[in-house]
């Protein structure tokens, strides 16, 4: 049976199945999330006891530690069906395993102590993985850029042939945007704050009560939790939840990353249509069920499709933020538990697919050279415009003369002999500047490498910057 299909009559999401994400699946699966939740209860209990809460016992904490991975999801589901509250269902199921801890599990906390802090822990771990994926891609892209740094190719503006660039320079544009995304994500992770233990509506009143009004103990509790879970500090203020503006900023970056992959893959698709680039294509791969010769850029197309989904979730997260009435409304919960893991999962799949593309991309140099050669007479006119002006010709008059000549060549049916046509026109042209243009034209090099400007220096500087960033 096809591994993407199932006999199960219920719907199964394609995320994590067809669009596999090995690392993110380990972070966002239900079992790992439940273990993180229990670690938060254990850390809260242990730190609270150390700060003088006598009703918390060592026996109870030990029971919690020993039962941390003993998870009965059926029991949790049954509790939730009865009481209609997911976190209380987890508390009751955990308490059944820990009779000595049952009386103090969740003491002083609110549900968002568990849900928000767990989200933040999973987000931070996901970002760490995503940064590594991007780093791997950046390194592979650097190698590609170095290899094709000086390979001239037509650039395309308005999707029409323009002046020359190089295959490496075009990829440098891709790298530049990825580096921007990488830096933004890295800075976001560095500055991500923990919600911590802030009580039911962010006032810490429950903990002030437990600690007999000690502000110092409230501070120490949160310092302990940050240390336990790898955050530098908690938020200064929050309502019942940490500000959903934090999620908006995250999704701005995730959207940026997906947009970058979309743009790169769109470029590859366009260049594939011109026969200049091609995705890796395996020996037994089928391009079309009907047209046997097709080698479609399916990986790039898939990346564009999935990136579109991720980019659009930024709006969903913005709407979630602006609808957080006062200290909190629960309409943030359902959408967040779907789109946060989904987008991280899809980004891993996108990174895996793009890594395969850039590692095996086919560069059809003969076709690229052919396109360059066909357009060299046009390409050379920009140098004529510079040289003629420096030799005293009127720049605007020269521009008009060259425009008229090249416009004629463009519509000529003798496309294969553009250079000959250009020379013939210049020699027969009555314009007094024509002879001077012809002399300049004949003095120019016809080597495409002489028309790539300062690209080598630009690329070297970008690669140097890239290595300092990563």
VOGU-3710 file (C-alpha; in Angstrom, 3 decimals, decimal comma):
1> xxxxxxxxxx> 0,000/0,000/0,000  1,125/3,546/-0,724  2,787/4,870/2,440  0,792/8,106/2,140  -2,536/6,296/2,318  -4,366/4,659/5,200  -7,211/2,210/5,755  -8,331/4,381/8,655  -11,678/5,971/7,808  -10,809/9,131/9,761
11> xxxxxxxxxx> -9,023/12,062/8,154  -5,276/12,282/8,748  -3,337/15,482/8,228  -0,689/15,338/5,505  1,631/17,408/7,693  4,130/15,013/9,201  3,035/12,233/6,827  3,436/13,238/3,201  5,305/16,353/4,281  7,633/14,660/6,717
21> xxxxxxxxxx> 9,427/16,523/9,504  11,509/14,147/11,595  12,950/16,637/14,079  9,903/18,843/14,564  7,720/15,772/15,034  9,821/14,809/18,042  9,341/18,268/19,530  5,620/18,702/18,865  4,193/15,209/19,384  1,685/14,715/22,211
31> xxxxxxxxxx> 3,974/12,584/24,319  6,829/15,070/24,340  4,446/17,928/25,070  2,972/16,048/28,030  6,436/15,333/29,419  7,309/19,049/29,183  4,076/19,891/31,019  4,980/17,479/33,798  8,504/18,882/33,995  6,942/22,305/34,546
41> xxxxxxxxxx> 4,844/20,961/37,442  7,878/19,253/38,955  10,024/22,371/38,608  7,279/24,504/40,172  6,892/22,122/43,087  10,623/21,711/43,699  11,362/25,444/43,559  8,339/26,319/45,701  9,419/23,790/48,351  12,948/25,187/48,379
51> xxxxxxxxxx> 11,426/28,623/48,975  9,561/27,410/52,047  6,179/25,956/50,964  5,886/23,193/53,577  2,859/21,397/52,120  5,020/20,244/49,218  6,826/17,018/50,115  9,925/15,264/48,848  7,919/12,039/48,541  5,425/13,717/46,258
61> xxxxxxxxxx> 8,123/15,297/44,084  9,858/11,917/43,773  6,610/10,302/42,685  6,186/12,955/40,019  9,716/12,426/38,735  9,292/8,643/38,563  5,944/8,923/36,775  6,948/11,597/34,284  6,838/9,343/31,221  4,027/7,069/32,420
71> xxxxxxxxxx> 1,332/8,622/30,254  -2,122/7,122/29,792  -3,686/9,198/27,034  -6,933/7,227/27,194  -7,373/8,225/30,818  -6,547/11,851/30,039  -9,118/11,815/27,234  -11,752/10,308/29,505  -11,164/12,968/32,143  -11,432/15,726/29,533
81> xxxxxxxxxx> -14,698/14,313/28,156  -16,153/14,539/31,647  -14,749/17,841/32,951  -14,302/19,679/29,611  -10,908/21,101/30,581  -7,677/19,822/29,034  -5,191/20,970/31,678  -7,325/19,755/34,584  -7,571/16,402/32,801  -3,784/16,214/32,734
91> xxxxxxxxxx> -3,573/17,277/36,388  -6,007/14,576/37,476  -4,316/11,853/35,409  -0,892/12,839/36,760  -2,290/12,974/40,295  -3,588/9,403/39,963  0,010/8,305/39,456  1,349/10,429/42,321  -0,912/10,132/45,417  1,545/12,050/47,613
101> xxxxxxxxxx> 1,825/14,868/45,052  -1,850/15,033/44,119  -2,646/17,614/46,796  -0,106/20,190/45,559  0,245/19,652/41,784  -0,405/22,997/40,047  -0,315/24,927/43,345  -0,389/28,687/42,665  -0,464/28,187/38,910  -2,974/28,843/36,153
111> xxxxxxxxxx> -3,485/26,772/33,009  -1,312/29,188/31,059  1,606/28,417/33,348  1,503/25,040/31,601  0,273/25,864/28,086  2,232/29,075/27,487  5,480/27,910/29,028  5,251/24,612/27,171  4,664/26,492/23,925  7,680/28,689/24,584
121> xxxxxxxxxx> 9,905/25,699/25,344  8,797/23,946/22,162  9,154/27,119/20,111  12,680/27,696/21,400  13,684/24,103/20,595  12,070/24,379/17,164  13,940/27,576/16,402  17,215/25,871/17,363  16,482/23,107/14,850  15,359/25,551/12,173
131> xxxxxxxxxx> 18,517/27,621/12,584  20,560/24,481/11,992  18,545/23,654/8,869  19,094/27,168/7,521  22,785/27,014/8,374  23,165/23,801/6,375  21,409/25,388/3,403  23,513/28,553/3,641  26,730/26,528/3,561  25,548/24,549/0,511
141> xxxxxxxxxx> 24,461/27,741/-1,201  27,895/29,293/-0,558  29,498/26,315/-2,309  27,184/26,735/-5,297  27,938/30,461/-5,489  31,695/29,859/-5,430  31,430/27,274/-8,205  29,431/29,517/-10,556  30,730/32,885/-9,416  32,110/33,832/-12,834
151> xxxxxxxxxx> 29,680/31,956/-15,108  28,023/34,723/-17,153  24,289/34,453/-17,699  21,524/36,725/-18,857  19,835/38,610/-16,094  16,115/39,137/-16,476  14,256/42,308/-15,605  10,510/42,308/-16,307  11,335/38,677/-17,251  12,978/40,086/-20,397
161> xxxxxxxxxx> 16,654/39,640/-21,226  18,750/42,369/-19,622  22,449/42,934/-18,988  24,683/40,113/-17,806  24,949/38,760/-14,326  26,457/35,420/-13,283  24,855/32,234/-12,080  26,697/32,718/-8,796  25,587/36,343/-8,436  21,942/35,416/-8,870
171> xxxxxxxxxx> 22,346/32,788/-6,140  24,061/35,462/-4,030  20,780/37,391/-4,098  19,126/34,303/-2,617  21,843/33,939/-0,003  21,558/37,596/0,991  17,867/37,171/1,848  18,441/33,893/3,700  21,139/35,520/5,815  18,694/38,268/6,736
181> xxxxxxxxxx> 16,125/35,648/7,790  18,732/33,640/9,695  19,864/36,704/11,663  16,286/37,715/12,480  15,422/34,242/13,756  18,623/33,995/15,783  18,007/37,369/17,433  14,398/36,439/18,158  15,485/33,245/19,904  18,173/35,067/21,873
191> xxxxxxxxxx> 15,629/37,579/23,189  12,696/35,200/23,735  11,405/35,519/27,304  9,691/32,909/29,481  6,208/33,448/30,891  7,200/31,795/34,136  4,978/31,659/37,229  2,888/34,852/37,171  -0,388/33,633/38,665  -3,843/33,633/37,157
201> xxxxxxxxxx> -3,907/37,083/35,555  -0,255/38,067/35,745  -0,356/39,760/39,166  1,486/36,929/41,037  -1,051/37,318/43,829  -1,272/33,544/44,400  2,481/33,313/44,890  2,582/36,415/47,063  0,055/34,588/49,267  2,069/31,371/49,322
211> xxxxxxxxxx> 5,282/33,270/50,130  3,724/35,483/52,836  4,056/38,595/50,692  7,727/38,042/49,796  8,520/39,750/46,494  12,027/38,338/46,694  10,734/34,741/46,744  8,501/35,423/43,733  11,575/36,679/41,923  13,665/33,686/42,952
221> xxxxxxxxxx> 10,928/31,281/41,841  10,954/32,719/38,339  14,748/32,821/38,219  14,802/29,126/39,100  12,273/28,281/36,380  14,209/30,244/33,770  17,416/28,452/34,683  15,662/25,074/34,519  14,268/25,614/31,033  17,023/27,632/29,376
231> xxxxxxxxxx> 15,610/31,160/29,302  17,472/34,246/30,420  14,474/35,815/32,179  10,706/35,961/32,352  8,530/38,661/30,820  8,259/41,773/32,980  4,475/41,854/32,725  1,789/39,611/31,291  -1,915/38,959/31,568  -3,090/35,402/31,857
241> xxxxxxxxxx> -0,925/34,705/28,799  2,318/36,143/27,567  1,582/38,851/25,011  0,531/37,345/21,694  2,609/40,091/20,101  5,462/37,644/20,755  3,755/35,169/18,412  3,156/37,877/15,813  6,873/38,657/15,738  7,681/34,966/15,410
251> xxxxxxxxxx> 5,296/34,529/12,513  6,630/37,639/10,813  9,983/35,853/10,707  8,563/32,447/9,747  6,609/34,186/7,002  9,786/35,958/5,847  11,648/32,650/5,672  8,881/30,991/3,681  8,695/34,007/1,346  12,429/33,742/0,707
261> xxxxxxxxxx> 12,152/30,063/-0,209  9,148/30,889/-2,388  11,113/33,587/-4,249  14,153/31,354/-4,791  12,087/28,430/-6,004  10,075/30,688/-8,298  13,352/31,875/-9,841  14,445/28,279/-10,380  11,078/27,429/-11,954  11,328/30,375/-14,349
271> xxxxxxxxxx> 14,902/29,513/-15,310  13,906/25,874/-15,765  11,334/27,030/-18,322  14,199/28,671/-20,256  16,288/25,508/-20,089  19,011/27,146/-17,977  18,495/25,357/-14,655  16,916/22,076/-13,649  15,984/20,348/-10,434  17,672/17,063/-9,603
281> xxxxxxxxxx> 15,889/14,358/-11,579  16,425/10,718/-10,619  16,827/7,832/-13,047  13,370/6,349/-12,455  11,510/9,596/-11,797  8,338/10,221/-13,798  7,682/13,805/-14,855  4,205/13,357/-16,268  1,677/10,548/-16,529  1,053/11,490/-20,159
291> xxxxxxxxxx> 3,983/13,556/-21,486  6,887/11,166/-21,047  9,580/13,757/-21,783  8,586/16,180/-18,991  11,009/16,985/-16,141  8,898/19,352/-14,096  10,377/21,324/-11,136  8,089/19,557/-8,668  10,155/20,174/-5,551  10,210/23,910/-6,214
301> xxxxxxxxxx> 6,499/23,865/-6,956  5,779/22,049/-3,696  7,930/24,484/-1,725  6,061/27,420/-3,262  2,742/25,831/-2,342  3,698/25,093/1,274  5,404/28,480/1,670  2,186/30,163/0,615  0,395/28,385/3,459  2,968/29,492/6,048
311> xxxxxxxxxx> 3,075/33,086/4,812  -0,684/33,386/5,143  -0,608/32,310/8,801  1,036/35,588/9,739  -2,335/37,266/9,267  -4,002/34,617/11,448  -1,541/35,302/14,249  -1,994/39,070/13,934  -5,757/38,624/14,194  -5,243/36,413/17,244
321> xxxxxxxxxx> -3,173/39,112/18,933  -5,580/41,974/18,345  -8,477/39,871/19,640  -6,857/39,190/23,024  -9,336/41,161/25,100  -7,838/42,666/28,240  -5,977/39,907/30,110  -7,005/37,044/27,792  -9,704/35,357/25,735  -9,671/31,674/24,844
331> xxxxxxxxxx> -10,147/32,161/21,105  -6,356/32,185/20,818  -6,053/28,562/21,906  -7,421/26,416/19,083  -5,723/28,271/16,242  -2,346/28,416/17,993  -2,277/24,703/18,738  -2,738/24,102/15,009  -0,643/26,667/13,187  2,428/26,902/15,441
341> xxxxxxxxxx> 3,430/23,231/15,165  2,160/22,991/11,581  4,343/25,840/10,360  7,460/24,545/12,080  6,788/21,082/10,669  6,316/22,445/7,157  9,436/24,599/7,375  11,503/21,534/8,207  10,060/19,751/5,171  10,738/22,801/3,000
351> xxxxxxxxxx> 14,338/22,953/4,230  14,855/19,251/3,516  13,483/19,610/0,002  15,453/22,768/-0,720  18,642/21,182/0,562  18,124/18,405/-2,002  17,502/20,983/-4,731  20,566/23,124/-4,115  22,796/20,074/-3,640  21,768/18,533/-6,964
361> xxxxxxxxxx> 20,669/21,471/-9,079  21,554/21,110/-12,734  23,129/24,124/-14,449  22,863/23,816/-18,225  25,920/25,866/-19,174  25,684/25,340/-22,980  22,144/26,713/-23,022  23,144/29,620/-20,796  26,108/30,422/-23,070  23,883/30,225/-26,148
371> xxxxxxxxxx> 21,424/32,736/-24,683  24,278/35,043/-23,714  25,828/34,851/-27,188  22,516/35,671/-28,875  22,138/38,830/-26,828  25,739/40,071/-26,786  25,138/42,831/-29,406  22,452/44,282/-27,146  24,524/43,837/-24,024  27,425/45,706/-25,564
381> xxxxxxxxxx> 25,315/48,831/-26,166  25,443/49,824/-22,498  29,217/50,155/-22,742  28,766/52,147/-25,949  26,508/54,533/-24,049  29,148/55,015/-21,338  32,109/55,303/-23,718  30,379/57,638/-26,171  29,317/60,049/-23,448  32,847/60,099/-22,027
391> xxxxxxxxxx> 34,141/60,924/-25,541  31,894/63,974/-25,814  28,716/62,640/-27,417  25,342/63,741/-26,071  24,127/60,932/-23,838  20,446/61,382/-24,761  21,117/61,568/-28,512  23,329/58,494/-28,298  20,658/56,677/-26,321  18,069/57,437/-29,020
401> xxxxxxxxxx> 20,387/56,298/-31,833  21,125/53,017/-30,103  17,451/52,561/-29,231  16,420/52,873/-32,862  19,102/50,447/-34,018  18,393/47,795/-31,404  14,635/48,135/-31,871  15,095/47,232/-35,528  17,242/44,222/-34,666  14,712/43,042/-32,097
411> xxxxxxxxxx> 11,958/42,698/-34,691  14,250/41,337/-37,395  13,638/37,793/-38,470  17,400/37,232/-38,736  17,814/36,762/-35,014  20,823/34,472/-35,435  22,872/37,270/-37,002  22,235/40,163/-34,659  25,882/41,188/-34,622  26,073/41,330/-38,441
421> xxxxxxxxxx> 22,862/43,356/-38,625  24,181/45,821/-36,045  27,405/46,337/-37,981  25,529/46,779/-41,280  23,194/49,369/-39,775  26,029/51,354/-38,234  28,007/51,405/-41,499  25,025/52,504/-43,593  23,514/54,924/-41,063  23,522/58,578/-42,091
431> xxxxxxxxxx> 23,695/59,704/-38,469  27,011/61,555/-38,009  27,594/59,649/-34,792  27,150/56,256/-36,443  30,776/55,974/-37,594  32,040/56,871/-34,157  29,676/54,321/-32,572  30,875/51,710/-35,047  34,526/52,364/-34,183  33,745/52,071/-30,464
441> xxxxxxxxxx> 31,727/48,930/-31,089  34,563/47,222/-32,961  36,970/48,088/-30,146  34,852/46,307/-27,540  35,557/42,852/-26,234  33,044/40,162/-27,112  33,983/38,049/-24,083  30,951/37,909/-21,768  33,204/37,867/-18,680  34,164/41,447/-19,525
451> xxxxxxxxxx> 30,530/42,484/-19,006  29,915/41,236/-15,477  31,186/44,367/-13,778  32,242/44,147/-10,138  30,390/40,903/-9,430  33,406/38,961/-8,178  34,132/41,550/-5,480  30,471/41,772/-4,499  30,231/38,005/-4,077  33,459/37,789/-2,114
461> xxxxxxxxxx> 32,222/40,458/0,285  28,877/38,697/0,747  30,557/35,344/1,402  32,865/36,977/3,923  29,852/38,519/5,653  27,998/35,214/5,521  30,785/33,398/7,316  30,828/36,052/10,022  27,057/35,760/10,541  26,925/31,978/10,824
//
